[in-house]
Amino acid sequence: MATGSLSSVPKRLRMVEDFSCTCCLEQNLTESADIYCEQCLRFYCKKCVILHSQLFTKHMTCGREDIKKWPVSKAVEDFLRKCEVHADESLTQFCHDHGQLCCSACVGTIHSQCSKVTQISELTNSQPTGLEGMSVELETVLGEIKTLQISQKASIQSLQKTYKEHSAVMIEQMRGNLNTYIDECDNSSVGTSGGNEKYLKEEMCRSVLSIVNEFDNITAKELNEMKDEVISIKGSVTSSIHKCTTLHNDLSQFHELVQKIGDNKELCLIASIKCKHIIQQALTLLGKSGKAFNVQRKSVHNVRIPSDSYECSIAGICVLTDGQVLVADYENKRIKLLNQQYQVVNHWHVTAGPWDIILLCLITSSEVAVAVNDHDSKIHEVQFITVNQGKLVSGRKFQLQHECRGIVHHQGDLFVTSGKELYKYSLSGKLICSLYQDRSADLTVYKCAVSPTGDRLYIISWPQNKLLTLARDGTLLATYTDPPLGGPTGLHVTPAGQVLVCGYVPDTVQQVGWEGESKLAMLATQEDGVRFPQSVCYSSTTSSIIVGQYDSNNILVFRVE
């Protein structure tokens, strides 16, 4: 399309030196211009302007402090007018259907079926450019992107620190076990001689070897799992940092460009449209997309398997990067793996008592954390499971000292709710801190979700029929209530920051703005087949919203745009 990244902008254009001295250019030299003469219509560098000032004492000149009075440089104009789809064509028209700039070749191919395409020249008087406001908005978004980059780099450092600390703890535990056993042997060997001493030495060797083997087989395996997680998450964060850097450069370039366009109405309009496009890209990366989903169609998929004893109840849903889906069926105590056609291809049995809760969240592209509450044994734990060639493989786990009602992961941090409190854990299971609590009733701090940038946390309160938005440190930012949100159960945030929440009692699925203050869209109701929704998740692979329900073998899949 005609809008997009500025990666193709010549390096000279990306810097202040996009205006060159006219005299120097005539001598095949390149010097940055510092003065523009309105009478001569020429640019001069600091050296050449001396002679010009001596010869033309009455000519009006403008320095870089008045750069808005300078004419638009050819490099800037060529870049703005260039079509990114057809490099040899210039942008001349605007498609209202797609909100995109286009050249004549685009109109004949990409936009041939569009209902309204207008010449840019015809829009200059009717379409406000608002470049001054655009400049302010660009500056604001630039600051937010920079803050995000700093936060992401801190996440990588925190991840590496967590792994090193956990490794040190595991090694120290093994050392402690060895020292304890050696001390016991020393005490037992006092007064021992002959054959008994030989037997004790052999027994000591066997026990030491057993401790070392246990470390190799269990602890080393756990450390390797964590190492793989750190590498995977670090790669994901690094990729995000790269996107931030690219967008930051593009935003910086546009911020500089809008200062130099002057009063050329067509260029102002083109720049305005391109600016809006790249700002929207930045807002999506920041998890601040204000785009409301529009449901196109619905499909129903049965996730019951022959060995299930009860009707399914899907309390949690995760979508892997390859489009496969994991669902937590707590009635049948199973994590089920679905292919891209939502057919069950594998499952993993969860050891838990009746009526216990099973939840899950995505850790890496192929690994999830499953939170299990066993009320009978009072065991509350987080179990890691990896999807490997269509199989579910269990990995390490750690215990919690409280119930788990909700769990979500962001760049190495695990956020867990107990029903009355929100906690932050490391991937190793270390409790970092408590972020928020409400002990007025049970399930006031129910399920949780996190924004793509990690700067906002979302909590649903079942008895209060509320969606709460918190800052990274747990400070309450916003509270949202709505009659169709009665008994909120499912909660999810998309990669673009769109907040999805289910109302259990009125049977609804709705979208709330990223600020957590207002409803953007009612996506599905009882009329669409929704009955007691318990979980919701968005699949980027299929552009679909998946809804899990209580006491139903069917999941609902809503294709959205």
C-alpha positions in Angstrom: 0.0 0.0 0.0 1.0 3.6 -0.1 1.7 4.0 3.6 4.2 2.2 5.7 7.8 2.3 7.1 10.3 4.9 6.1 13.1 2.3 5.9 13.6 3.3 2.2 14.3 7.0 3.1 17.8 8.0 2.0 20.1 8.5 5.0 20.7 12.1 4.0 17.0 12.8 4.3 16.8 11.3 7.8 19.2 14.0 9.0 19.0 17.8 9.2 21.4 18.0 6.2 18.6 17.4 3.6 19.2 21.0 2.3 22.5 21.4 0.4 24.3 24.5 -0.6 23.4 25.3 -4.2 26.8 26.8 -5.0 28.6 23.7 -3.7 26.4 21.3 -5.6 27.3 23.2 -8.8 30.9 22.3 -8.0 30.0 18.7 -7.3 30.4 19.2 -3.6 27.9 18.5 -0.8 27.6 21.0 2.1 24.7 21.5 4.4 22.8 24.7 3.7 22.4 27.2 6.5 20.8 30.1 4.7 18.1 30.4 2.1 17.7 33.5 -0.1 14.2 34.3 -1.1 15.3 36.6 -4.0 17.9 34.2 -5.4 15.9 31.1 -4.6 19.2 29.4 -3.7 20.6 27.8 -0.6 24.0 28.8 0.9 26.4 27.2 3.4 28.3 29.2 5.9 31.2 29.7 3.6 29.3 30.6 0.4 26.9 33.0 2.2 29.8 35.4 3.0 30.3 36.2 -0.7 26.5 36.4 -1.3 26.1 38.9 1.6 28.8 41.1 0.1 27.3 41.1 -3.3 23.6 41.3 -2.4 23.3 43.3 0.8 19.6 44.0 0.4 18.5 40.4 -0.2 16.2 38.8 2.4 17.6 35.6 3.8 16.2 33.0 6.3 18.4 30.9 8.6 17.6 27.4 9.9 15.7 29.0 12.8 13.1 30.0 10.2 13.2 26.7 8.3 9.5 26.7 7.8 9.9 29.5 5.4 12.3 27.5 3.3 10.8 25.7 0.2 10.3 22.0 0.5 13.5 20.2 -0.5 13.2 17.9 -3.5 14.3 14.9 -1.4 11.5 15.5 1.1 8.9 16.0 -1.7 10.0 13.0 -3.6 9.8 10.8 -0.5 6.3 12.0 0.4 4.9 11.6 -3.1 6.6 8.2 -3.8 4.2 5.2 -3.9 5.6 2.4 -1.8 3.9 -0.3 -3.9 4.9 1.1 -7.3 8.3 2.8 -6.8 8.2 4.7 -10.1 4.8 6.2 -9.5 3.7 9.2 -7.5 0.8 9.4 -5.1 -2.0 11.2 -6.7 -5.3 9.8 -5.3 -6.9 8.7 -2.0 -9.1 5.7 -1.5 -11.8 6.4 1.1 -12.8 2.7 1.4 -9.3 1.8 2.7 -8.2 5.2 4.0 -5.0 4.9 1.9 -3.0 7.0 -0.5 -2.5 5.5 -3.9 -1.0 6.1 -7.3 -2.7 5.5 -10.7 -1.3 2.0 -10.9 -2.8 1.2 -7.4 -6.2 2.5 -8.5 -6.1 0.2 -11.5 -5.2 -2.9 -9.5 -5.6 -2.8 -5.7 -8.5 -0.3 -5.6 -10.3 -1.1 -8.8 -13.4 -2.3 -7.0 -13.4 0.5 -4.4 -16.5 2.7 -4.3 -14.8 6.1 -3.8 -11.3 7.2 -4.9 -10.6 10.9 -5.1 -7.8 13.1 -6.5 -5.5 14.4 -3.7 -5.7 17.9 -5.3 -9.5 17.8 -4.7 -9.2 17.1 -1.0 -6.8 19.8 0.0 -9.5 22.3 0.8 -11.9 19.9 2.5 -9.5 17.7 4.5 -7.8 19.4 7.5 -4.2 18.5 7.8 -3.6 19.5 11.4 0.2 19.2 11.1 0.8 21.3 14.2 -1.3 18.9 16.3 0.3 16.0 14.5 3.7 17.2 15.5 2.6 17.2 19.2 1.1 13.7 18.9 4.3 12.4 17.2 6.4 13.8 20.0 4.1 12.2 22.6 4.2 8.8 21.0 8.0 9.0 20.5 8.3 9.4 24.3 6.1 6.4 24.9 8.0 4.2 22.5 11.3 5.3 24.2 9.8 4.4 27.6 8.8 1.0 26.3 12.3 0.3 24.9 13.8 1.0 28.4 11.2 -1.3 30.0 11.9 -4.1 27.6 15.6 -3.9 28.1 15.0 -4.0 31.9 12.9 -7.2 31.4 15.7 -9.0 29.7 18.1 -8.1 32.5 15.5 -9.3 35.1 15.1 -12.6 33.2 18.8 -13.3 33.2 19.0 -12.3 36.9 16.2 -14.7 37.8 17.9 -17.6 36.0 21.2 -17.0 37.6 19.7 -16.7 41.1 17.7 -19.9 40.6 20.8 -21.7 39.3 22.7 -20.6 42.4 20.0 -21.7 44.7 19.8 -25.2 43.1 23.6 -25.6 43.2 23.7 -24.5 46.9 20.9 -27.0 47.7 23.0 -29.8 46.2 26.0 -28.6 48.1 24.0 -28.5 51.3 22.7 -32.0 50.7 26.2 -33.3 50.2 27.6 -31.6 53.3 24.8 -32.8 55.4 25.3 -36.4 54.3 29.1 -36.2 54.8 28.6 -34.8 58.3 26.3 -37.7 59.1 28.8 -40.2 57.8 31.6 -38.6 59.9 29.4 -39.0 63.1 28.5 -42.6 62.2 32.1 -43.6 61.5 33.4 -42.7 65.0 34.8 -45.9 66.6 34.2 -47.9 63.4 37.1 -50.0 62.0 37.8 -52.9 59.7 35.1 -54.2 57.4 32.5 -51.8 58.8 34.6 -48.8 57.8 35.0 -50.2 54.2 31.2 -50.7 54.1 30.6 -47.1 55.2 32.9 -45.7 52.6 31.2 -47.7 49.8 27.8 -46.6 51.1 29.0 -43.0 51.2 30.1 -43.2 47.6 26.8 -44.7 46.5 24.8 -41.9 48.4 27.0 -39.1 47.0 26.6 -40.5 43.5 22.8 -40.7 44.1 22.7 -37.0 45.1 24.7 -36.0 42.1 22.6 -38.1 39.8 19.4 -36.6 41.3 20.9 -33.2 40.5 21.6 -34.2 36.9 18.3 -35.9 36.3 15.9 -33.5 38.1 17.6 -30.1 39.0 19.7 -29.9 35.8 16.6 -30.7 33.7 14.7 -28.0 35.5 17.5 -25.5 34.9 17.6 -26.4 31.3 13.9 -25.8 31.0 14.3 -22.4 32.5 17.2 -21.6 30.3 15.2 -22.5 27.2 12.4 -20.3 28.5 14.7 -17.4 29.1 16.2 -17.8 25.6 12.8 -17.9 24.0 11.4 -14.9 26.0 14.6 -12.9 25.4 14.2 -13.6 21.7 10.6 -12.4 21.7 11.5 -9.2 23.7 14.5 -8.5 21.5 12.2 -8.8 18.4 9.8 -6.3 20.1 12.7 -4.0 20.9 13.7 -4.1 17.2 10.1 -3.1 16.2 10.2 -0.3 18.7 13.5 0.9 17.3 12.2 0.9 13.7 9.0 2.7 14.7 11.0 5.2 16.8 13.2 6.0 13.8 10.1 6.3 11.5 8.4 8.6 14.0 11.5 10.7 14.4 11.8 11.1 10.7 8.2 12.2 10.3 8.5 14.5 13.3 11.4 16.2 11.5 9.6 16.2 8.1 6.4 18.0 9.3 8.6 20.9 10.4 9.9 21.4 6.8 6.8 21.1 4.6 5.7 24.7 4.8 2.4 25.7 3.3 2.2 23.2 0.4 -1.3 21.9 0.8 -0.9 18.7 -1.1 2.3 17.7 0.7 0.7 18.7 4.1 -2.3 16.4 3.3 0.0 13.5 2.2 2.2 13.9 5.3 -0.9 14.1 7.6 -2.3 10.8 6.2 1.1 9.1 6.4 1.6 10.4 10.0 -1.7 9.1 11.1 -0.9 5.6 9.7 2.4 5.4 11.4 1.0 6.7 14.7 -1.6 4.0 14.5 1.1 1.4 14.1 2.9 2.8 17.1 -0.3 2.8 19.2 -0.9 -0.9 18.3 2.7 -1.7 19.4 2.0 0.2 22.6 -1.1 -1.9 23.2 -3.3 1.1 22.8 -5.3 0.1 19.7 -8.8 1.7 19.8 -10.0 -0.5 17.0 -13.3 -2.2 17.8 -13.8 -5.7 16.5 -16.5 -6.5 14.0 -17.9 -10.0 14.1 -18.2 -11.6 10.6 -19.3 -15.1 11.4 -19.5 -17.8 14.0 -18.6 -21.5 14.1 -19.1 -24.2 16.8 -16.6 -26.9 17.7 -17.0 -29.9 19.9 -14.0 -30.5 22.2 -15.4 -33.6 24.1 -13.3 -36.8 23.8 -14.5 -40.4 24.3 -12.8 -40.7 27.7 -14.5 -37.6 29.2 -16.8 -38.5 32.1 -18.7 -35.2 32.2 -19.8 -32.3 30.0 -16.9 -30.1 29.3 -16.3 -26.8 31.2 -13.6 -24.7 29.6 -12.1 -22.4 32.2 -9.0 -21.3 30.3 -7.8 -20.9 26.7 -4.4 -20.3 25.2 -3.4 -19.9 21.5 0.1 -20.9 20.5 2.0 -18.9 17.8 1.4 -21.6 15.2 -2.4 -21.4 15.6 -2.8 -24.5 17.8 -5.1 -24.0 20.8 -4.9 -25.3 24.4 -8.1 -25.4 26.5 -8.4 -26.2 30.2 -11.4 -28.5 30.8 -11.7 -28.5 34.6 -14.7 -30.8 34.8 -12.8 -33.6 33.1 -9.4 -32.5 34.6 -7.7 -32.3 31.2 -5.6 -29.9 29.2 -6.6 -30.5 25.6 -4.6 -29.6 22.5 -6.6 -28.5 19.5 -5.3 -28.2 15.9 -6.1 -25.1 13.7 -9.4 -26.7 12.9 -10.2 -26.9 16.6 -10.1 -30.7 16.7 -8.7 -32.4 19.8 -5.4 -34.0 18.9 -3.9 -34.7 22.3 -4.7 -34.2 26.0 -2.9 -34.2 29.4 -4.6 -35.3 32.6 -4.4 -33.0 35.6 -4.3 -34.6 39.1 -6.9 -32.6 41.0 -10.0 -33.2 43.2 -13.6 -32.6 42.1 -14.6 -29.0 41.5 -11.1 -27.8 41.4 -10.0 -25.0 39.1 -7.6 -25.4 36.2 -6.2 -22.3 34.4 -3.4 -21.7 31.9 -1.3 -19.0 30.4 1.2 -18.8 27.5 4.9 -18.6 28.5 6.7 -19.1 25.2 5.6 -20.0 21.7 5.2 -23.7 22.7 5.0 -23.7 26.5 2.2 -22.9 28.9 1.9 -22.6 32.7 -1.1 -24.5 34.2 -2.4 -23.5 37.6 -4.1 -26.2 39.5 -6.0 -26.0 42.8 -6.6 -29.2 44.7 -8.9 -28.3 47.5 -8.8 -31.8 49.0 -5.0 -31.9 49.5 -4.8 -28.1 49.9 -2.1 -28.1 47.1 -2.0 -25.1 44.8 0.7 -25.4 42.1 1.9 -24.1 38.8 2.8 -26.9 36.3 4.7 -26.1 33.1 3.7 -28.0 29.9 5.4 -27.9 26.5 3.8 -28.8 23.2 6.3 -30.9 21.2 5.3 -32.4 17.9 1.6 -32.6 18.8 2.3 -34.0 22.2 1.9 -32.4 25.7 5.0 -32.9 27.8 5.0 -32.0 31.5 8.0 -30.1 32.9 8.9 -28.5 36.2 6.4 -27.1 38.7 6.3 -25.0 41.9 4.0 -24.7 44.8 1.9 -21.7 45.8 1.0 -20.8 49.4 -2.5 -19.6 48.3 -5.2 -20.5 45.9 -4.9 -19.6 42.2 -7.9 -18.1 40.6 -6.1 -16.4 37.7 -2.7 -16.5 36.1 -1.0 -14.5 33.3 2.5 -14.1 32.1 4.5 -11.1 30.7 8.2 -11.2 29.8 9.3 -13.4 32.7 6.8 -12.2 35.3 3.9 -14.3 36.4 0.9 -12.5 37.8 -1.4 -14.8 40.0 -4.6 -14.0 41.8 -5.9 -15.8 44.9 -9.5 -14.6 44.7 -8.7 -11.7 47.1 -5.2 -10.6 46.2 -2.9 -10.2 43.1 0.7 -11.4 43.4 3.8 -11.1 41.2 6.1 -14.1 40.9 9.3 -14.9 38.9 9.4 -17.8 36.5 11.3 -19.8 39.2 8.3 -19.5 41.5 9.8 -16.8 43.8 7.2 -14.5 45.2 8.2 -10.9 44.3 5.4 -8.9 45.9 1.7 -8.4 46.4 0.3 -5.8 44.1 -3.3 -5.4 45.0 -5.9 -6.8 47.4 -9.6 -6.6 48.2 -10.7 -8.8 51.1 -14.3 -7.6 51.2 -15.5 -10.9 49.6 -14.3 -13.9 47.7 -13.5 -13.5 44.0 -13.1 -9.7 44.3 -9.7 -10.3 42.7 -10.6 -13.1 40.2 -9.0 -13.6 36.8 -6.3 -11.3 35.6 -4.8 -10.1 32.3 -1.9 -7.9 31.3 -1.4 -5.3 28.5 1.1 -6.1 25.7 3.6 -3.6 27.2 3.1 -4.8 30.8 2.3 -1.3 32.0 -1.4 -2.1 32.8 -3.0 -5.0 34.6 -6.7 -5.9 34.4 -8.7 -7.8 37.1 -12.3 -8.9 37.1 -14.3 -8.8 40.3 -17.1 -11.4 40.3 -19.3 -10.1 43.2 -18.9 -6.5 42.3 -19.5 -6.9 38.5 -16.4 -4.8 37.8 -13.4 -4.7 35.5 -10.4 -3.0 37.3 -7.4 -1.5 35.5 -4.2 -1.2 37.5 -0.8 0.4 36.9 2.3 -1.8 36.9 2.7 -1.1 40.6 -0.8 -2.1 41.5 -2.3 1.5 41.6 -6.0 1.5 40.6 -6.3 3.5 37.4 -9.9 2.8 36.3 -13.1 0.9 37.1 -15.6 -0.3 34.6 -19.1 -1.5 35.3 -21.9 -2.4 32.9 -25.2 -4.4 33.4 -24.3 -6.9 30.7 -21.1 -7.6 32.6 -22.9 -9.4 35.4 -20.6 -12.0 37.1 -17.5 -11.4 34.9 -15.6 -14.7 34.3 -13.5 -14.6 31.2 -10.8 -12.0 30.6 -8.2 -11.6 27.8 -6.0 -8.8 26.2 -5.1 -9.1 22.6 -1.5 -8.3 21.2 -2.9 -4.9 20.1 -4.2 -4.2 23.6 -7.9 -4.8 23.0 -9.6 -6.0 26.2 -12.1 -8.8 26.0 -14.4 -9.7 28.9 -17.2 -12.2 29.5 -20.4 -11.7 31.5 -21.4 -15.1 33.0 -25.0 -14.2 34.1 -26.2 -12.3 31.0 -24.2 -14.5 28.6 -22.2 -11.8 26.9 -18.8 -11.2 25.4 -17.8 -7.5 25.0 -14.8 -5.4 24.1 -13.6 -2.7 26.5 -11.2 0.1 25.6 -7.5 -0.3 26.6 -8.0 2.4 29.2 -10.6 0.2 31.0 -13.2 2.9 31.1 -15.7 2.3 28.4 -17.3 -0.4 26.2 -16.2 -0.4 22.5 -18.4 -3.2 21.2 -20.8 -6.0 22.3 -19.4 -8.9 20.4 -21.7 -11.8 21.3 -24.8 -12.4 23.4 -27.2 -15.2 24.2 -28.8 -14.7 20.7 -25.4 -15.7 19.3 -25.4 -19.0 21.2 -23.4 -17.8 24.2 -24.3 -19.7 27.4 -22.4 -19.2 30.7 -19.1 -18.1 29.1 -16.1 -18.8 31.3 -13.1 -18.0 29.2 -12.1 -16.0 26.1 -9.0 -15.7 23.9 -8.0 -14.0 20.6 -6.2 -15.9 17.9 -4.0 -13.7 15.7 -3.5 -16.6 13.3 -7.2 -16.9 12.4 -8.3 -13.4 13.5 -10.9 -15.1 15.7 -12.3 -14.8 19.3 -12.6 -18.2 21.0 -15.1 -18.5 23.8 -15.2 -21.4 26.4 -18.3 -22.2 28.3 -19.5 -23.9 31.5 -21.2 -27.3 31.2 -20.9 -27.3 27.4 -18.9 -29.6 25.0 -18.7 -26.8 22.5 -16.4 -23.8 22.1 -17.6 -20.9 20.0 -15.3 -19.3 17.5 -16.2 -15.8 16.2 -14.3 -14.6 13.1 -13.6 -10.9 13.5 -12.2 -8.0 11.5 
